[in-house]
Amino acid sequence: MSATKTSLPRLTAADVLNNLTALRRRQPVKYAAFYSSQLGGIVTDPALMVIPFDDHMVHRGHGIFDTASLVDHKIYDLDAHLDRFIASAQRSKLKLPGTRAQMREIIVGTAALSGRSDGSIRYWLSSGPGSLELSPAASAEPGFFVMIFAGLSYPERWYTDGLKVMTTTYPIKPSLYAITKSTNYLPNVLMQMEAKEAGVDNGVFIDAGGNVGESSNMNVAFVTRDGVFRHPKFDHILSGCTSKRLLELAPTLVSRGLITGVEVCDIPVAEARGAREMMLIGSSIKVAPIVEWDKQPIHDGKPGPVSRALLELLEADMRRGAGRLDQL
Ligand SMILES: Cc1ncc(COP(=O)(O)O)c(C=O)c1O
């Protein structure tokens, strides 16, 4: 018989709550409100924003998520994000916690209760807790979580001076996983860490055919020498809601003489390196110019006019886009 004794404390529920509160005091976070189907409602104390350790999303990465923006008391393009969320759930064999309308109502309600006017709304679907098996527990009920937070913040110089990127040494995800917004972001995380370690701002995935893929949590697009706004096909990268919307808005730049056309196609790296402009696009970054890729300047190494114009089109749409705004 082992006589090993531990000096580790055995905690009561009150101790746990105190310790969670102390943790959040040491590590302040800008989380304004959290809905959890498991808790059965919304909490605003970050110490209570928790998920059970045996939730399949936590220990096996069997979960999906999406992020929409909150701008001036309005949620932007929630339906596009919900479409992608539901498609990701189906591909991941995840049961929805209710109807689309019910999920929508929970997202809008949590945002309204947070009291925030601007920020981000991230929501997750998990297959739920109940075992540590590889398959979801037989008794598992889907978990639905919504977090309202201050949003990711990027340096102002990314917009004024432009970003530097590198081709990542990490392989791009196989198409099924790249088009599914699952919580398995290991390649994306490693790519971003690698870029930071190399002293640049982000990385770019290249596919097996030598075509441009995407960045860590953003899409990549170009303006060719002859002025075409060109975006990689969405069959092997995430279908970015921001990119999709910008592809609809961009034709107005043709009439303004800023671009000559809009194209979604495979973009060989060699061709992409000769672009007039290169940019990152996404809900968090919006549109930011890339001025250097693998230590080589893009065109004259300065932010270009099309990136700027696309950012302005997007910002206007985020404030006034008819049929795309949920007023809180
Ligand atoms: C891998 C990846 N690509 C692209 C995007 C851009 O998508 P969106 O414009 O919907 O934010 C994201 C962000 O969600 C992402 O995580």
Ligand as a Chemical Component Dictionary entry (heavy atoms), coordinates in Angstrom:
data_LIG
# 
_chem_comp.id                   LIG 
_chem_comp.type                 NON-POLYMER 
_chem_comp.pdbx_formal_charge   0 
_chem_comp.three_letter_code    LIG 
# 
loop_
_chem_comp_atom.comp_id 
_chem_comp_atom.atom_id 
_chem_comp_atom.alt_atom_id 
_chem_comp_atom.type_symbol 
_chem_comp_atom.charge 
_chem_comp_atom.model_Cartn_x 
_chem_comp_atom.model_Cartn_y 
_chem_comp_atom.model_Cartn_z 
_chem_comp_atom.pdbx_ordinal 
LIG C1 C1 C 0 -8.024  30.771 -41.199 1  
LIG C2 C2 C 0 -8.856  31.986 -41.457 2  
LIG N1 N1 N 0 -8.906  32.497 -42.709 3  
LIG C3 C3 C 0 -9.641  33.598 -42.996 4  
LIG C4 C4 C 0 -10.377 34.249 -42.017 5  
LIG C5 C5 C 0 -11.186 35.470 -42.361 6  
LIG O1 O1 O 0 -12.558 35.213 -42.227 7  
LIG P1 P1 P 0 -13.608 36.378 -41.836 8  
LIG O2 O2 O 0 -13.491 37.413 -42.887 9  
LIG O3 O3 O 0 -14.916 35.706 -41.835 10 
LIG O4 O4 O 0 -13.184 36.884 -40.509 11 
LIG C6 C6 C 0 -10.351 33.749 -40.709 12 
LIG C7 C7 C 0 -11.130 34.385 -39.640 13 
LIG O5 O5 O 0 -12.138 33.922 -39.256 14 
LIG C8 C8 C 0 -9.576  32.591 -40.418 15 
LIG O6 O6 O 0 -9.535  32.090 -39.173 16 
# 
loop_
_chem_comp_bond.comp_id 
_chem_comp_bond.atom_id_1 
_chem_comp_bond.atom_id_2 
_chem_comp_bond.value_order 
_chem_comp_bond.pdbx_ordinal 
LIG C1 C2 SING 1  
LIG C2 N1 SING 2  
LIG C2 C8 DOUB 3  
LIG N1 C3 DOUB 4  
LIG C3 C4 SING 5  
LIG C4 C5 SING 6  
LIG C4 C6 DOUB 7  
LIG C5 O1 SING 8  
LIG O1 P1 SING 9  
LIG P1 O2 DOUB 10 
LIG P1 O3 SING 11 
LIG P1 O4 SING 12 
LIG C6 C7 SING 13 
LIG C6 C8 SING 14 
LIG C7 O5 DOUB 15 
LIG C8 O6 SING 16 
# 
